[in-house]
Amino acid sequence: MDYDDYDLSLPIESTMGITKGLASYGDAHFSLFLRKAFIKALGYSEDALSRSIIGIINTNSGFNPCHANTPQLIEAAKRGIHLAGGLAVEFPTISIHESFSSPTSMFLRNLMSMDTEEMIRAQPIDACIMIGGCDKTVPAQLMGGLSADKPIFPLITGPMLPGNNKGVRIGACTDCRSNWAAYRAGIIDVEEIASINEELAPTELVA
């Protein structure tokens, strides 16, 4: 076991991994000692903590169907990072969905950007994978990630599968407003608009 971190005569090189951005207690050795004590509670060894740390932003939320596949993407990213010799550590940020944000998702976009920036900057990560998919989430992550001034990699959740209405392919949210406008104009009836509602975003189905 390497005891250099306990040698008070050696300065802490706070340049990468677990030593990066130590909390300011006025004693860098104590800051590292305390940080390691807590993170070892999660099962990390000294060997694991000596590696470069790649953060993975987890934006999974029960109110964000666009990010429903985030857990699978996180596991795939972790495998790649670990195979390359790094240490993958996931952490949460705000998650925004267009139709579940009052009064509007744009109102929360800048807040998510600030959250993303500060969490990337504050935590001891050498680079960060940002998982997002909604049209407010990705810009928020890009703005925040670039401002944090660390290497970032956007990982997009991907498109939803389309549905079908009377043989015509439909999808959210391209066909949401046009079909609702047709319903309000009396062009389609209540049975059809209800059927369309079932098909606009059929990717995730919970019985």
N, C-alpha and C positions, 0 to 999 in steps of 0.2 A: 504493500500500500504506500502511495506517495503522500508524505506529510508536509509538502511544501506550503499548502494552504494554512498550516498552523505555525509556520516559521515567521515570527513577527519581524524578523530582520529583512525579509524579502517582501518587496512591494507587490501588491495584487495587480496582475496585468488584466485590467478590465476591458478586454478587447473582443472576446468572443464567448459564445455559449453562456454557461451558468454564471460566469464572472461579469457579464456585460450589464452595465447600468445598475450597479448595486445601490440598495437603499441607503440613504444618507443618515448614518448614525454617528458620524464622526470617527468611525473605526472600521475601515474596509474589511479587515480580517474578521471582525465580529459579524459584519453584514453578510459575508459569504458563509460563515459558520451557521448563522441563523437560517439563511436561505436553504442551505443543504439539509439542515435538520428537518425542515418542514417538507421539502420535496421528496426526501427519502421515505416519508410516510406513505407515499404513493408507490413505493417499490423500486425506485431508481437506485442503481448501483453507482459507485464512484466512476466506473468505466463508462457507463451511460452518460453521466454528467460531464465527462471530459469531451464529449462530442459537440459539433456544431448543432445548435437548436433551430429547428425550422418550425415556426408557428403555423397552425392551421385554424383559420377563423371558422367557427361553427355557427351558421345562421339558421340552423334547424329550428322550426317553430310550428306548433300545432295550428297557428293562425296564418301560416305561410305555405300554402300548397305548392307554390312554385319551387320551394326548397325541400320538397318531401324526400328527394334522393340524396340529400346532404350526408346522411350517415354512411351510405355506400361510397360516396366520393371521398369522405374522410378516411375510411379504411383503405381504399386504393392508394391515396396519397401517402398514408403512413407506411404502407408496404414499400413504396418506392423510396421514401426517405430513409427508412431503416436499411434497405438493401444497399443504398449508396453510402452508408456509414454515418448518417446523421441521426439526430434524435427528434422525433416528431412530437409536438405538444399542441393539443387543440385548446382553444379558448373561445368563449362566446362573445358576441357583440349584439347590438340591436338588430332585429330582423323586421323588415318592412314589407307589407303586402298592400297592393293598391286598394283592394276593396275591404280591407280590415283595418284601415287607418283613418281615424276621425280627427280633425275635419278632412284632411287630405294627406296622402303619402308624401307629397312635396313638402308639406309642413315639417315632416320628420326627417327628410333626406339629409339636411345639413347636420342635424343632431347625430344621425348615424355616421356621417363622415367624421365628425369630431370624436365620436366614440372609437371608431376604427383607428384614427390617427393616434389618439392617446394610448390606446391599448397596445398598439404595435410599438410605439416609442417607449412606453414605460416598462415593458417586459423584456427579459433577457433572450431575445431571439435574433438570429443572424439574418434571417429572411422569413418571408411570410407568404403562405398560400391563402388567398382570399376567396372563399366559396360564396357565390351569389348568383342570382338569376333574374330577379324582377327588375323592371326598367328604372326603378329608383335606387335599388340596392347596388347595382354594378357601378353607376356613377359615384355614389356615396363612397364605396370602397376605393375606387380609383383616386378620388380627391384626397381621401384620408390617408391612403397608403403612400401616395406620392409625397404628401406633406410630412409624413413620418421619416422620410429620408433613409429607408432601408430597402433592400431588394424585395420586390413583391411579384407575385404571380397570380393573376386572376384565373380562377377555375369556375367556369360557367356551368350552372346546373343543367342547361340545355332546354330545348323546346318541349312543350307538352304535346302529346299525341292528339291528333284531331278526332272529332266524332263524325257522325253521319246523320243527315236528316233528309229523308225521301231520296236517297241516292246521291245527295250533294254533300261533299266534305265541308265540315264547319269546325271552327276552333276558336278558343278564347285567346286574345279578346277581339280578334279581327271581326268576328261575326256577331259580337254581343250587341253593339249599338244598332246595327242595321236591322237585325231581327226584332229588337225591342221597338224600334221606330215603326217597323211594319205592323207589329201588334197594336201599337197605339193608334195607328192609322186605320185599323180594321182590316188590313190586308190578310193577316193570318189570325186564326182564332185561339182561344185559351188553351185548347188541347195541344195545338201545335207549338205554342210558345213554351208550354210546360215540357213537352217532349224535347225541344231544342235545349232547354235548361239542363236536361240530363246528359246531353251529348257535347256541350261546348268544351268541357275539360274532363274527359273520361280517363285520364291517366291513372289517377289514384282513386280507387273505389273501396270504400269501407262499408260492408254490409251491416 
